[in-house]
Amino acid sequence: MSFRITGLDPAPFRPLYGLSEAQLAQRGATRMVVTDHPGFPDRITLEDVPTGATVLLLNHTSMKRATPYRATHAIFVREGALRPYDSTDELPPVMQRRLLSLRGFDANGMMQAAELASGAEIAPAIARLFEGPEITEIHAHNAARGCFSARITRA
């Protein structure tokens, strides 16, 4: 089963790029300088941001539907990121390096199935989840910290 992974649309984050620390704080965000690589995964490009670059740490709603599974959590966005990752049947390295919680949702935003996977186990786990015809999308989260990683749809 073919799948498509997409990073977040940068449009909602662009107004934050270049704001002062005080302006970011008013919006519930903070700027950080990357100190470890890998360690600061950008949710737009789906890359680990290089040491010395800046990221914005902010809250993001990954499941917006009004269901019990509505989800919001902290994410990193590379300051200045402009193009979202978009690829079919390919896992970005940022996802391959982490243990992921893969959560399969139906069209009503209800979780129907879930799996934990890492490395070479991720693509087969995605395929297993999409074997369920009710699954319309999979949300990948970093299992350790719970941060939203990416949305996966059928290709």
Sequence and secondary structure as in RCSB ss.txt:
>XXXX:A:sequence
MSFRITGLDPAPFRPLYGLSEAQLAQRGATRMVVTDHPGFPDRITLEDVPTGATVLLLNHTSMKRATPYRATHAI
FVREGALRPYDSTDELPPVMQRRLLSLRGFDANGMMQAAELASGAEIAPAIARLFEGPEITEIHAHNAARGCFSA
RITRA
>XXXX:A:secstr
  EEEE   STTTGGGTT  HHHHHHTT EEEE  SSSS BBTTT SB  TT EEEEEEEEEE SSSTT EEEEE
EEETT  S  EEES   HHHHTS EEEEEE TTS EEEEEEE GGGHHHHHHHHHTSTT  EEEEEETTT  EEE
EEEE 
